[in-house]
Amino acid sequence: MTGRVRFVEVLTTASSVANYLASPNVTAFHVDRAIALLLEEIALEDIATALPPIIRRPDPGPAVPAVRELAQRWLSRLEGDPVRELLEADVADLRAEVRALVVAERGQ
């Protein structure tokens, strides 16, 4: 792990990724890419081509239910402290949960 990651950074970065891609909702894919960005495994440009700024983006919507549930579980796990730094084991666990959700999203 190259740096420390806070849970709130994962959530806000996932929202930014969704906005960058002009997605109407935050999905597990966006959370997965957010973690990779925060760990400096990828750059934003590696995700996809952004929607040009001149084209109107959809109004940002909420996270899909599975991502909301994940966020609530993790907030409980972190004892309600969203700015707490995640340990390497936490990041590994979070990634495993997120990747399972990504697989489920693709199967829909």
Secondary structure, 3 states (H helix, E strand, C coil): CCCCEEHHHHHHHHHHHHHHCCCCCECHHHHHHHHHHHCCCCCHHHHCCCCCCCCCCCCCCCECHHHHHHHHHHHHHCCCCCCCEECHHHHHHHHHHHHHHHHHHHHC
